Amino acid sequence: MAASPAALVALADRPAERHRLIAATFTDRVLGTRDWDAPTPVTGWAARDVVGHLCTWFAGFVEGSGGPVLRRGPAVDEDPVRAWQVHAEAVQRLLDDPATATLVLRNPHLGDRPLAAATDMIYTSDVFMHTWDLARATGQDDRLDADYCAQLVGGMEQMEDVIRGSGQYGPRVAVPAGSDAQTRLLGFIGRDPSWPAGGPRR
């Protein structure tokens, strides 16, 4: 299930629904993956590493910020599909439950934020961007919601020094003037939009 045009931007005040849509699109790409050893646009990562990244860092962030322990599935090396499904379902349950969605997380980098708001800001957007990595690596549809791309890159450009200093993104990749929002977002986060040589694999 892919998000309809403008749907993701319109859900700014409904983080549970925005996660549901973005995670569903990523799930589609997970289910469509046939080669988990396929190289990705992220240097040194195979397709399974994209899933492994998403299944591990956010759980650690939540627990380390005073939140609950997320349910874990099998190891990604054993079953990347089920690992992702269990993780995505666990995150969705947190966001759907008012008791945990409003739980205040305390993190030295983000300050004090309700779990739902923190998830939307740093995790759901990460799933969105990594959808391109997995799709491009495995020859699937790699188109992202254009309006949400524009919103993300617009906000990130305003805090580029902080973002670059975090070490979470590679050097910016130059893209042609007048590029669309997806291309600009990918270049900003250090992806070569033309990877692999020859362009999109859809």
Beta strands, then each sheet from edge to edge (+ up, - down):
strand 1: 104-107
strand 2: 111-114
sheet 1: 1+ 2-
end
